[in-house]
Amino acid sequence: MKHIIASMLVCALFLLQGMTPGRDNMLRNGDFEKFTGNEPDGWTTTNIPKILTVVSPSTQCHAGKYAVRCDVKDFYGSKVAGMIIQKGVAIRGSSLTLSGFYLLHSAGGDAGFISLELQSAEGNTVKICQENLRNPAASFTRFTMTGDVPAGAVLLDIKLTVLAGPGSEKLHEGTFIVFDALELVPTLNG
């Protein structure tokens, strides 16, 4: 009887460990705790080394010590937005949930933007999911995107940036968005 109870406890422990937040996160460094200079590890950015920094670590964060900040800055008369990109993320499951936290300081109605591009093994785009974060947020605000994975989609690219707001074609210097605690996980079905 002791062995049965011990076995049940071990199984329960494994189940609980499997439900630990972040354990199934498909994103590398989604918590943005690791940076090399101004570059978040596992991500590429629109920074131009030694010339223009529009992506940087932020100590204003939801959890941990760091988050990632994407700024809009003037670069020789053009407005450049910080963007972070993670390519070739292996997809697991028939549906996905992307969640995280952001804060947004918007000059002139600029908005945060998230894009997931689901791709076949050959690199062909199968589906694109997008979300606009239009509400300025002075404190960290949670966002969630959920969607089905179409047949043939095995990889995805994720992009996070700032776009000009509705009715505007121009970004505004001074806009910034901070992202933290991003998780991309298979959605548990009923």
N, CA and C atoms as a LAMMPS dump frame, in Angstrom:
ITEM: TIMESTEP
0
ITEM: NUMBER OF ATOMS
570
ITEM: BOX BOUNDS ff ff ff
-5.0000000000000000e+02 5.0000000000000000e+02
-5.0000000000000000e+02 5.0000000000000000e+02
-5.0000000000000000e+02 5.0000000000000000e+02
ITEM: ATOMS id mol type element x y z
1 1 1 N 0.82 -1.189 0
2 1 2 C 0 0 0
3 1 3 C 0.866 1.256 0
4 2 1 N 1.987 1.2 0.763
5 2 2 C 2.885 2.353 0.809
6 2 3 C 3.437 2.676 -0.576
7 3 1 N 3.75 1.641 -1.348
8 3 2 C 4.303 1.845 -2.692
9 3 3 C 3.282 2.512 -3.616
10 4 1 N 2.026 2.138 -3.481
11 4 2 C 0.981 2.74 -4.311
12 4 3 C 0.828 4.22 -3.973
13 5 1 N 0.8 4.544 -2.688
14 5 2 C 0.674 5.939 -2.267
15 5 3 C 1.891 6.741 -2.715
16 6 1 N 3.078 6.151 -2.551
17 6 2 C 4.304 6.845 -2.981
18 6 3 C 4.282 7.083 -4.485
19 7 1 N 3.839 6.095 -5.253
20 7 2 C 3.755 6.245 -6.707
21 7 3 C 2.76 7.33 -7.086
22 8 1 N 1.637 7.398 -6.394
23 8 2 C 0.641 8.428 -6.668
24 8 3 C 1.191 9.817 -6.352
25 9 1 N 1.951 9.932 -5.268
26 9 2 C 2.546 11.217 -4.906
27 9 3 C 3.57 11.657 -5.95
28 10 1 N 4.384 10.706 -6.431
29 10 2 C 5.377 11.027 -7.462
30 10 3 C 4.682 11.489 -8.739
31 11 1 N 3.612 10.801 -9.15
32 11 2 C 2.863 11.201 -10.348
33 11 3 C 2.256 12.584 -10.165
34 12 1 N 1.688 12.843 -8.984
35 12 2 C 1.106 14.162 -8.718
36 12 3 C 2.172 15.244 -8.781
37 13 1 N 3.36 14.955 -8.271
38 13 2 C 4.463 15.919 -8.315
39 13 3 C 4.846 16.237 -9.759
40 14 1 N 4.944 15.211 -10.612
41 14 2 C 5.27 15.44 -12.019
42 14 3 C 4.188 16.27 -12.704
43 15 1 N 2.912 15.994 -12.389
44 15 2 C 1.829 16.775 -12.979
45 15 3 C 1.906 18.234 -12.546
46 16 1 N 2.173 18.46 -11.27
47 16 2 C 2.287 19.837 -10.781
48 16 3 C 3.462 20.553 -11.416
49 17 1 N 4.581 19.861 -11.582
50 17 2 C 5.739 20.479 -12.223
51 17 3 C 5.419 20.826 -13.664
52 18 1 N 4.635 20.01 -14.339
53 18 2 C 4.25 20.275 -15.725
54 18 3 C 3.353 21.486 -15.857
55 19 1 N 2.684 21.887 -14.776
56 19 2 C 1.795 23.038 -14.827
57 19 3 C 2.477 24.313 -14.337
58 20 1 N 3.75 24.254 -14.054
59 20 2 C 4.47 25.431 -13.601
60 20 3 C 4.516 26.474 -14.695
61 21 1 N 4.123 27.745 -14.394
62 21 2 C 4.155 28.787 -15.415
63 21 3 C 5.544 28.913 -16.037
64 22 1 N 5.577 29.077 -17.352
65 22 2 C 6.836 29.29 -18.048
66 22 3 C 7.53 28.019 -18.474
67 23 1 N 7.129 26.876 -17.924
68 23 2 C 7.822 25.619 -18.213
69 23 3 C 7.679 25.228 -19.685
70 24 1 N 6.535 25.504 -20.293
71 24 2 C 6.3 25.129 -21.681
72 24 3 C 6.516 26.296 -22.637
73 25 1 N 7.091 27.387 -22.16
74 25 2 C 7.277 28.573 -22.989
75 25 3 C 8.147 28.235 -24.198
76 26 1 N 7.612 28.484 -25.387
77 26 2 C 8.347 28.207 -26.621
78 26 3 C 9.33 29.323 -26.968
79 27 1 N 9.193 30.491 -26.328
80 27 2 C 10.085 31.613 -26.618
81 27 3 C 11.371 31.5 -25.814
82 28 1 N 12.464 31.875 -26.441
83 28 2 C 13.74 31.955 -25.739
84 28 3 C 13.832 33.343 -25.096
85 29 1 N 14.165 33.394 -23.825
86 29 2 C 14.354 34.654 -23.111
87 29 3 C 13.108 35.537 -23.187
88 30 1 N 11.935 34.935 -23.034
89 30 2 C 10.691 35.689 -23.044
90 30 3 C 10.525 36.57 -21.816
91 31 1 N 11.315 36.307 -20.78
92 31 2 C 11.271 37.149 -19.585
93 31 3 C 12.261 38.311 -19.669
94 32 1 N 13.084 38.331 -20.71
95 32 2 C 14.05 39.4 -20.983
96 32 3 C 15.017 39.637 -19.818
97 33 1 N 15.419 38.555 -19.174
98 33 2 C 16.38 38.679 -18.079
99 33 3 C 17.819 38.644 -18.576
100 34 1 N 18.032 38.272 -19.839
101 34 2 C 19.402 38.167 -20.373
102 34 3 C 19.583 39.103 -21.56
103 35 1 N 20.591 39.947 -21.465
104 35 2 C 20.956 40.885 -22.521
105 35 3 C 22.452 40.795 -22.762
106 36 1 N 22.856 41.022 -24.002
107 36 2 C 24.25 41.248 -24.348
108 36 3 C 24.291 42.673 -24.87
109 37 1 N 24.808 43.579 -24.038
110 37 2 C 24.722 44.998 -24.36
111 37 3 C 23.267 45.42 -24.374
112 38 1 N 22.81 45.982 -25.488
113 38 2 C 21.407 46.386 -25.632
114 38 3 C 20.555 45.343 -26.346
115 39 1 N 21.126 44.184 -26.645
116 39 2 C 20.416 43.146 -27.4
117 39 3 C 19.877 42.068 -26.458
118 40 1 N 18.553 41.854 -26.449
119 40 2 C 18.027 40.751 -25.646
120 40 3 C 18.461 39.417 -26.265
121 41 1 N 19.057 38.554 -25.452
122 41 2 C 19.533 37.259 -25.953
123 41 3 C 18.373 36.481 -26.581
124 42 1 N 18.624 35.845 -27.721
125 42 2 C 17.611 35.055 -28.412
126 42 3 C 16.737 35.859 -29.357
127 43 1 N 16.928 37.174 -29.407
128 43 2 C 16.125 38.056 -30.245
129 43 3 C 17.041 38.874 -31.137
130 44 1 N 16.549 39.286 -32.307
131 44 2 C 17.258 40.275 -33.117
132 44 3 C 16.489 41.588 -32.987
133 45 1 N 17.18 42.688 -33.274
134 45 2 C 16.57 44.003 -33.074
135 45 3 C 16.851 44.901 -34.277
136 46 1 N 16.256 46.086 -34.228
137 46 2 C 16.505 47.103 -35.249
138 46 3 C 17.586 48.09 -34.799
139 47 1 N 18.324 47.756 -33.742
140 47 2 C 19.456 48.593 -33.333
141 47 3 C 20.513 48.609 -34.433
142 48 1 N 21.18 49.725 -34.571
143 48 2 C 22.344 49.834 -35.457
144 48 3 C 23.54 50.062 -34.533
145 49 1 N 24.354 49.021 -34.297
146 49 2 C 25.426 49.125 -33.303
147 49 3 C 26.284 50.383 -33.473
148 50 1 N 26.518 51.043 -32.346
149 50 2 C 27.341 52.248 -32.238
150 50 3 C 26.76 53.461 -32.97
151 51 1 N 25.563 53.318 -33.57
152 51 2 C 24.955 54.43 -34.31
153 51 3 C 23.575 54.778 -33.757
154 52 1 N 22.713 53.786 -33.573
155 52 2 C 21.34 54.042 -33.14
156 52 3 C 20.865 52.904 -32.241
157 53 1 N 20.397 53.259 -31.036
158 53 2 C 19.839 52.279 -30.106
159 53 3 C 18.368 52.595 -29.905
160 54 1 N 17.506 51.73 -30.448
161 54 2 C 16.057 51.883 -30.287
162 54 3 C 15.458 50.737 -29.467
163 55 1 N 16.285 49.744 -29.138
164 55 2 C 15.892 48.641 -28.265
165 55 3 C 16.926 48.574 -27.151
166 56 1 N 16.448 48.45 -25.902
167 56 2 C 17.373 48.419 -24.772
168 56 3 C 16.729 47.715 -23.58
169 57 1 N 17.568 47.274 -22.621
170 57 2 C 16.996 46.708 -21.4
171 57 3 C 16.343 47.813 -20.575
172 58 1 N 15.316 47.455 -19.836
173 58 2 C 14.625 48.4 -18.964
174 58 3 C 14.534 47.802 -17.565
175 59 1 N 14.842 48.618 -16.564
176 59 2 C 14.662 48.164 -15.183
177 59 3 C 13.233 48.427 -14.716
178 60 1 N 12.443 49.096 -15.531
179 60 2 C 11.014 49.244 -15.275
180 60 3 C 10.382 47.975 -15.828
181 61 1 N 10.043 47.035 -14.937
182 61 2 C 9.615 45.714 -15.406
183 61 3 C 8.449 45.193 -14.571
184 62 1 N 7.786 44.204 -15.131
185 62 2 C 6.667 43.556 -14.443
186 62 3 C 7.174 42.516 -13.452
187 63 1 N 8.186 41.754 -13.859
188 63 2 C 8.742 40.69 -13.02
189 63 3 C 10.239 40.6 -13.282
190 64 1 N 10.975 40.082 -12.331
191 64 2 C 12.417 39.938 -12.505
192 64 3 C 13.136 41.267 -12.404
193 65 1 N 14.315 41.334 -13.042
194 65 2 C 15.143 42.545 -12.978
195 65 3 C 15.042 43.403 -14.228
196 66 1 N 14.697 42.786 -15.381
197 66 2 C 14.707 43.524 -16.645
198 66 3 C 13.472 43.223 -17.485
199 67 1 N 13.183 44.156 -18.371
200 67 2 C 12.201 44.009 -19.435
201 67 3 C 12.883 44.566 -20.682
202 68 1 N 12.196 44.586 -21.823
203 68 2 C 12.775 45.147 -23.044
204 68 3 C 11.977 46.388 -23.441
205 69 1 N 12.702 47.425 -23.821
206 69 2 C 12.081 48.698 -24.201
207 69 3 C 12.357 48.976 -25.671
208 70 1 N 11.288 49.331 -26.401
209 70 2 C 11.388 49.703 -27.809
210 70 3 C 10.982 51.17 -27.928
211 71 1 N 11.922 52.013 -28.361
212 71 2 C 11.706 53.451 -28.482
213 71 3 C 11.516 53.861 -29.932
214 72 1 N 10.859 55.003 -30.136
215 72 2 C 10.836 55.671 -31.435
216 72 3 C 11.795 56.849 -31.322
217 73 1 N 12.788 56.887 -32.222
218 73 2 C 13.778 57.955 -32.211
219 73 3 C 13.944 58.532 -33.604
220 74 1 N 14.4 59.783 -33.623
221 74 2 C 14.706 60.437 -34.89
222 74 3 C 16.085 59.975 -35.357
223 75 1 N 16.177 59.624 -36.645
224 75 2 C 17.456 59.211 -37.222
225 75 3 C 17.599 59.917 -38.566
226 76 1 N 18.297 61.034 -38.549
227 76 2 C 18.519 61.851 -39.738
228 76 3 C 17.217 62.213 -40.444
229 77 1 N 16.225 62.629 -39.645
230 77 2 C 14.961 63.089 -40.21
231 77 3 C 13.896 62.025 -40.371
232 78 1 N 14.249 60.773 -40.169
233 78 2 C 13.263 59.69 -40.218
234 78 3 C 13.035 59.162 -38.809
235 79 1 N 11.81 58.753 -38.528
236 79 2 C 11.491 58.154 -37.229
237 79 3 C 11.67 56.647 -37.337
238 80 1 N 12.476 56.102 -36.432
239 80 2 C 12.77 54.671 -36.427
240 80 3 C 12.229 54.07 -35.135
241 81 1 N 11.484 52.983 -35.27
242 81 2 C 10.913 52.298 -34.105
243 81 3 C 11.762 51.093 -33.734
244 82 1 N 11.924 50.899 -32.44
245 82 2 C 12.566 49.684 -31.971
246 82 3 C 11.682 48.484 -32.266
247 83 1 N 12.298 47.401 -32.692
248 83 2 C 11.573 46.16 -32.975
249 83 3 C 12.415 45.001 -32.48
250 84 1 N 11.753 44.007 -31.866
251 84 2 C 12.427 42.772 -31.504
252 84 3 C 11.782 41.633 -32.277
253 85 1 N 12.619 40.699 -32.712
254 85 2 C 12.16 39.607 -33.572
255 85 3 C 12.79 38.308 -33.088
256 86 1 N 11.981 37.261 -33.018
257 86 2 C 12.502 35.92 -32.772
258 86 3 C 11.978 35.032 -33.887
259 87 1 N 12.908 34.419 -34.628
260 87 2 C 12.546 33.616 -35.8
261 87 3 C 12.715 32.125 -35.524
262 88 1 N 11.933 31.347 -36.267
263 88 2 C 12.087 29.895 -36.238
264 88 3 C 11.675 29.234 -34.944
265 89 1 N 10.664 29.764 -34.273
266 89 2 C 10.168 29.165 -33.034
267 89 3 C 9.376 27.911 -33.392
268 90 1 N 9.766 26.761 -32.839
269 90 2 C 9.077 25.5 -33.12
270 90 3 C 7.712 25.501 -32.442
271 91 1 N 6.683 25.189 -33.219
272 91 2 C 5.307 25.174 -32.732
273 91 3 C 4.975 23.801 -32.166
274 92 1 N 4.285 23.805 -31.013
275 92 2 C 3.738 22.581 -30.422
276 92 3 C 2.264 22.823 -30.156
277 93 1 N 1.43 21.847 -30.455
278 93 2 C 0.009 21.948 -30.146
279 93 3 C -0.821 22.401 -31.329
280 94 1 N -2.144 22.259 -31.167
281 94 2 C -3.077 22.635 -32.233
282 94 3 C -3.598 24.057 -32.074
283 95 1 N -3.321 24.676 -30.929
284 95 2 C -3.622 26.091 -30.734
285 95 3 C -2.584 26.668 -29.783
286 96 1 N -2.395 27.986 -29.873
287 96 2 C -1.353 28.662 -29.096
288 96 3 C -1.934 29.855 -28.354
289 97 1 N -1.312 30.18 -27.242
290 97 2 C -1.639 31.401 -26.509
291 97 3 C -0.355 32.171 -26.269
292 98 1 N -0.342 33.424 -26.715
293 98 2 C 0.745 34.346 -26.417
294 98 3 C 0.214 35.315 -25.379
295 99 1 N 0.942 35.44 -24.282
296 99 2 C 0.54 36.394 -23.252
297 99 3 C 1.772 37.113 -22.74
298 100 1 N 1.538 38.221 -22.1
299 100 2 C 2.625 38.99 -21.525
300 100 3 C 2.098 40.297 -20.979
301 101 1 N 3.036 41.186 -20.687
302 101 2 C 2.699 42.474 -20.11
303 101 3 C 3.399 43.578 -20.893
304 102 1 N 2.74 44.725 -20.962
305 102 2 C 3.327 45.876 -21.65
306 102 3 C 2.958 47.141 -20.916
307 103 1 N 3.783 48.166 -21.105
308 103 2 C 3.373 49.524 -20.778
309 103 3 C 3.712 50.366 -21.987
310 104 1 N 2.875 51.35 -22.261
311 104 2 C 2.986 52.118 -23.497
312 104 3 C 2.849 53.599 -23.201
313 105 1 N 3.859 54.342 -23.615
314 105 2 C 3.78 55.808 -23.626
315 105 3 C 3.662 56.193 -25.097
316 106 1 N 2.499 56.731 -25.471
317 106 2 C 2.219 57.015 -26.876
318 106 3 C 2.206 58.516 -27.124
319 107 1 N 3.081 58.953 -28.017
320 107 2 C 3.071 60.343 -28.479
321 107 3 C 2.34 60.352 -29.818
322 108 1 N 1.281 61.11 -29.932
323 108 2 C 0.595 61.225 -31.218
324 108 3 C -0.234 60.028 -31.621
325 109 1 N -0.628 59.177 -30.667
326 109 2 C -1.509 58.053 -30.998
327 109 3 C -0.813 56.801 -31.494
328 110 1 N 0.53 56.739 -31.42
329 110 2 C 1.24 55.52 -31.832
330 110 3 C 0.766 54.337 -30.989
331 111 1 N 0.89 53.127 -31.542
332 111 2 C 0.392 51.922 -30.876
333 111 3 C 1.463 50.84 -30.852
334 112 1 N 1.371 49.983 -29.862
335 112 2 C 2.198 48.78 -29.849
336 112 3 C 1.657 47.798 -30.866
337 113 1 N 2.518 46.912 -31.352
338 113 2 C 2.114 45.972 -32.396
339 113 3 C 2.823 44.645 -32.174
340 114 1 N 2.034 43.555 -32.29
341 114 2 C 2.546 42.196 -32.156
342 114 3 C 2.116 41.419 -33.383
343 115 1 N 3.051 40.671 -33.969
344 115 2 C 2.75 39.851 -35.14
345 115 3 C 3.333 38.453 -34.957
346 116 1 N 2.517 37.443 -35.233
347 116 2 C 2.955 36.052 -35.275
348 116 3 C 2.755 35.56 -36.702
349 117 1 N 3.828 35.128 -37.328
350 117 2 C 3.756 34.596 -38.687
351 117 3 C 4.024 33.098 -38.626
352 118 1 N 2.986 32.299 -38.819
353 118 2 C 3.103 30.844 -38.776
354 118 3 C 3.518 30.343 -40.146
355 119 1 N 4.488 29.427 -40.165
356 119 2 C 5.094 28.991 -41.42
357 119 3 C 5.164 27.47 -41.528
358 120 1 N 5.207 27.004 -42.785
359 120 2 C 5.411 25.589 -43.069
360 120 3 C 6.895 25.259 -42.914
361 121 1 N 7.231 23.992 -42.98
362 121 2 C 8.63 23.566 -42.892
363 121 3 C 9.468 24.162 -44.021
364 122 1 N 8.83 24.491 -45.146
365 122 2 C 9.532 25.083 -46.285
366 122 3 C 9.697 26.59 -46.149
367 123 1 N 9.117 27.184 -45.093
368 123 2 C 9.231 28.627 -44.88
369 123 3 C 8.119 29.446 -45.504
370 124 1 N 7.078 28.779 -46.008
371 124 2 C 5.941 29.503 -46.583
372 124 3 C 5 29.971 -45.476
373 125 1 N 4.505 31.181 -45.579
374 125 2 C 3.568 31.709 -44.589
375 125 3 C 2.231 30.998 -44.724
376 126 1 N 1.741 30.444 -43.608
377 126 2 C 0.48 29.724 -43.572
378 126 3 C -0.612 30.594 -42.941
379 127 1 N -0.228 31.423 -41.951
380 127 2 C -1.204 32.26 -41.25
381 127 3 C -0.452 33.398 -40.552
382 128 1 N -1.084 34.556 -40.473
383 128 2 C -0.527 35.687 -39.724
384 128 3 C -1.556 36.127 -38.689
385 129 1 N -1.119 36.261 -37.447
386 129 2 C -1.963 36.767 -36.36
387 129 3 C -1.351 38.081 -35.892
388 130 1 N -2.176 39.113 -35.746
389 130 2 C -1.672 40.431 -35.352
390 130 3 C -2.53 41.01 -34.246
391 131 1 N -1.902 41.823 -33.425
392 131 2 C -2.597 42.504 -32.334
393 131 3 C -2.057 43.915 -32.21
394 132 1 N -2.949 44.892 -32.14
395 132 2 C -2.567 46.279 -31.884
396 132 3 C -2.835 46.592 -30.42
397 133 1 N -1.871 47.214 -29.767
398 133 2 C -2.016 47.644 -28.379
399 133 3 C -2.154 49.157 -28.415
400 134 1 N -3.397 49.637 -28.491
401 134 2 C -3.652 51.064 -28.729
402 134 3 C -3.838 51.872 -27.457
403 135 1 N -4.089 51.21 -26.34
404 135 2 C -4.372 51.942 -25.115
405 135 3 C -3.085 52.263 -24.368
406 136 1 N -2.754 53.55 -24.229
407 136 2 C -1.582 53.9 -23.419
408 136 3 C -1.727 53.297 -22.023
409 137 1 N -0.631 52.81 -21.482
410 137 2 C -0.652 52.167 -20.172
411 137 3 C 0.568 52.621 -19.391
412 138 1 N 0.335 53.342 -18.299
413 138 2 C 1.434 53.837 -17.463
414 138 3 C 1.943 52.76 -16.516
415 139 1 N 1.139 51.725 -16.287
416 139 2 C 1.588 50.583 -15.497
417 139 3 C 1.401 49.332 -16.36
418 140 1 N 2.067 48.266 -15.97
419 140 2 C 2.044 47.065 -16.801
420 140 3 C 0.635 46.508 -16.924
421 141 1 N 0.253 46.234 -18.166
422 141 2 C -1.07 45.743 -18.524
423 141 3 C -0.906 44.41 -19.239
424 142 1 N -1.728 43.454 -18.886
425 142 2 C -1.645 42.114 -19.492
426 142 3 C -2.314 42.106 -20.864
427 143 1 N -1.727 41.37 -21.801
428 143 2 C -2.373 41.105 -23.089
429 143 3 C -2.34 39.608 -23.334
430 144 1 N -3.3 39.126 -24.113
431 144 2 C -3.377 37.702 -24.458
432 144 3 C -3.877 37.574 -25.885
433 145 1 N -3.228 36.724 -26.655
434 145 2 C -3.668 36.362 -28.011
435 145 3 C -3.771 34.838 -28.048
436 146 1 N -4.878 34.317 -28.558
437 146 2 C -5.054 32.875 -28.69
438 146 3 C -5.529 32.576 -30.099
439 147 1 N -4.99 31.511 -30.686
440 147 2 C -5.42 31.136 -32.024
441 147 3 C -5.087 29.703 -32.358
442 148 1 N -5.827 29.173 -33.328
443 148 2 C -5.598 27.811 -33.802
444 148 3 C -4.387 27.78 -34.721
445 149 1 N -3.709 26.654 -34.721
446 149 2 C -2.572 26.426 -35.608
447 149 3 C -3.089 25.667 -36.828
448 150 1 N -2.975 26.267 -38.018
449 150 2 C -3.46 25.563 -39.208
450 150 3 C -2.57 24.373 -39.571
451 151 1 N -3.148 23.433 -40.309
452 151 2 C -2.391 22.268 -40.764
453 151 3 C -1.166 22.725 -41.538
454 152 1 N -0.047 22.096 -41.289
455 152 2 C 1.183 22.405 -42.01
456 152 3 C 2.056 23.453 -41.346
457 153 1 N 1.551 24.167 -40.345
458 153 2 C 2.356 25.183 -39.663
459 153 3 C 3.225 24.511 -38.607
460 154 1 N 4.545 24.679 -38.718
461 154 2 C 5.47 24.038 -37.776
462 154 3 C 6.421 25.037 -37.105
463 155 1 N 6.543 26.234 -37.673
464 155 2 C 7.43 27.263 -37.137
465 155 3 C 6.697 28.597 -37.109
466 156 1 N 7.212 29.526 -36.292
467 156 2 C 6.666 30.875 -36.35
468 156 3 C 7.752 31.899 -36.079
469 157 1 N 7.521 33.099 -36.601
470 157 2 C 8.329 34.273 -36.305
471 157 3 C 7.448 35.211 -35.501
472 158 1 N 8.005 35.814 -34.461
473 158 2 C 7.275 36.783 -33.657
474 158 3 C 7.987 38.121 -33.738
475 159 1 N 7.198 39.186 -33.919
476 159 2 C 7.737 40.545 -34.009
477 159 3 C 6.94 41.445 -33.075
478 160 1 N 7.649 42.292 -32.319
479 160 2 C 7.016 43.263 -31.43
480 160 3 C 7.645 44.616 -31.695
481 161 1 N 6.803 45.649 -31.865
482 161 2 C 7.313 46.97 -32.223
483 161 3 C 6.273 48.04 -31.91
484 162 1 N 6.482 49.227 -32.475
485 162 2 C 5.555 50.346 -32.403
486 162 3 C 5.196 50.728 -33.831
487 163 1 N 3.909 50.996 -34.068
488 163 2 C 3.435 51.47 -35.37
489 163 3 C 2.707 52.794 -35.187
490 164 1 N 2.63 53.557 -36.264
491 164 2 C 1.836 54.787 -36.246
492 164 3 C 0.385 54.416 -35.968
493 165 1 N -0.301 55.269 -35.237
494 165 2 C -1.685 54.999 -34.881
495 165 3 C -2.633 55.154 -36.055
496 166 1 N -3.903 54.818 -35.848
497 166 2 C -4.91 54.925 -36.906
498 166 3 C -4.989 56.353 -37.449
499 167 1 N -5.051 56.466 -38.769
500 167 2 C -5.177 57.767 -39.411
501 167 3 C -3.876 58.541 -39.511
502 168 1 N -2.784 57.928 -39.116
503 168 2 C -1.482 58.598 -39.178
504 168 3 C -0.5 57.718 -39.938
505 169 1 N 0.338 58.335 -40.707
506 169 2 C 1.358 57.583 -41.437
507 169 3 C 2.733 57.741 -40.8
508 170 1 N 2.825 58.571 -39.756
509 170 2 C 4.124 58.881 -39.175
510 170 3 C 4.187 58.473 -37.714
511 171 1 N 5.327 57.91 -37.352
512 171 2 C 5.628 57.644 -35.956
513 171 3 C 6 58.955 -35.276
514 172 1 N 5.944 58.949 -33.963
515 172 2 C 6.244 60.154 -33.193
516 172 3 C 7.393 59.889 -32.22
517 173 1 N 8.424 60.714 -32.323
518 173 2 C 9.554 60.598 -31.411
519 173 3 C 9.053 60.758 -29.981
520 174 1 N 9.559 59.915 -29.103
521 174 2 C 9.142 59.944 -27.706
522 174 3 C 8.21 58.806 -27.34
523 175 1 N 7.602 58.15 -28.332
524 175 2 C 6.788 56.975 -28.045
525 175 3 C 7.711 55.837 -27.634
526 176 1 N 7.281 55.062 -26.645
527 176 2 C 8.004 53.835 -26.311
528 176 3 C 7.036 52.811 -25.75
529 177 1 N 7.422 51.549 -25.891
530 177 2 C 6.672 50.435 -25.309
531 177 3 C 7.672 49.529 -24.606
532 178 1 N 7.273 48.997 -23.473
533 178 2 C 8.097 48.063 -22.71
534 178 3 C 7.324 46.75 -22.64
535 179 1 N 7.986 45.642 -23.008
536 179 2 C 7.39 44.307 -22.939
537 179 3 C 8.096 43.499 -21.861
538 180 1 N 7.335 42.639 -21.177
539 180 2 C 7.927 41.765 -20.173
540 180 3 C 7.082 40.505 -20.028
541 181 1 N 7.724 39.468 -19.51
542 181 2 C 7.064 38.2 -19.144
543 181 3 C 6.245 37.619 -20.292
544 182 1 N 6.854 37.545 -21.489
545 182 2 C 6.161 36.96 -22.645
546 182 3 C 6.199 35.441 -22.558
547 183 1 N 5.054 34.817 -22.785
548 183 2 C 4.956 33.357 -22.844
549 183 3 C 4.152 32.947 -24.064
550 184 1 N 4.705 32.033 -24.835
551 184 2 C 3.996 31.414 -25.952
552 184 3 C 3.88 29.937 -25.617
553 185 1 N 2.654 29.478 -25.37
554 185 2 C 2.453 28.117 -24.905
555 185 3 C 1.33 27.433 -25.685
556 186 1 N 1.376 26.086 -25.746
557 186 2 C 0.233 25.38 -26.342
558 186 3 C -0.986 25.623 -25.447
559 187 1 N -2.133 25.867 -26.057
560 187 2 C -3.366 26.102 -25.296
561 187 3 C -3.932 24.753 -24.864
562 188 1 N -4.274 24.668 -23.594
563 188 2 C -4.877 23.429 -23.104
564 188 3 C -6.327 23.391 -23.535
565 189 1 N -6.713 22.333 -24.199
566 189 2 C -8.084 22.191 -24.674
567 189 3 C -8.899 21.374 -23.672
568 190 1 N -10.104 21.945 -23.316
569 190 2 C -11.096 21.404 -22.415
570 190 3 C -10.901 20.062 -21.946
